[in-house]
Amino acid sequence: MVSLPVDTDLRVHRVPLRAAVTSRPGMPLPLLSMTTVAALWIGAVPLGAHQAPATVGVSGTILMRLVQQQRHPEYPTPSLQSGTEGIVVVEVVVSDSGSVDTITLMEAPDQPTADAVGTALRQWRFAPLTYQGRPARMRAKLFFYFVTLDGEGKVFTWHEMAKFRHPLRSFESRASPSEYRTVSLDRWNTDHRGSGVLLDARRRDAFARGHVEGAYNIPEDELFERGPAELPFESVVGIDCPAGFSEHCAHVASTLSRTGFTNVVIVDRPRHVLPE
């Protein structure tokens, strides 16, 4: 990851290209309902002796509700001409006055798309947040999808992308089942390989070191926003679950269920089953 102040350039350090999207007419996505106000306080750093502003971790969805001024990223001409598509993932820190302090680049398909997101975000402004009676800074991940449709470049936020791909669905938060069906990796490959999506919810660096062939990576802390934008609701989604991680995998499955996925299974496998 490369964390930079807003007056310097973002540098691409990894170029994973995401799955292609279906060309479908879209419309703005209604705001998701807030699951709990307490989520605002997750990750807060206590005030120090000098009364420095706390840094509060919030979801990208909550941060977008606080936007007062924004500029949409523009599709760079070099990326459009080369047919480059993909997702740009950044982590932003918003100052206690509502301006963007730093932008950390996590993922991008190429340098021009990363630069386009950085240029746009430097002009965003947010409503200030108060924590324990004092102004606070906010930290959140934001996601932008660069897609070409009939030769024209489109840039979507994750909300817009979800509605574009699934225009008839409601994305209100839902209750999750108390338990999930578990299948072996062999059974998954027999029944669902080629028709389902095997989701690997580990961090990017762990996924890059090795993963089951055909697995699709969305880190767990990004799944609530990115899942509806990237995964197919009509297909079965299997959670890649190495031995010993059943509780973690159930939490990942629950996150998918809460965003509307109804056909979720746990794919149990030995920890050593990874490509050479």
Protein Blocks (a to p, Z undefined) as FASTA:
>chain_A
ZZddfkbccddfbdcddddddddddddddddddfbfklmmgoiacddfkopacdddddfk
lmmmmpcbdcdddddfklmmnopacdddddddddfkopafbdcdfbdfbfklmmmmmmmm
mmgccddddeehiacddddddddddddeehiacdddfklmmmmmmmmbccbdcdddfbdc
dddfklmmmmmgojaccddfbdfklmmnoccehiacddfklmmmmmmmmpcfkbccdddd
dehilmmmmmmmmmmmmnopabdcdddddfklccZZ
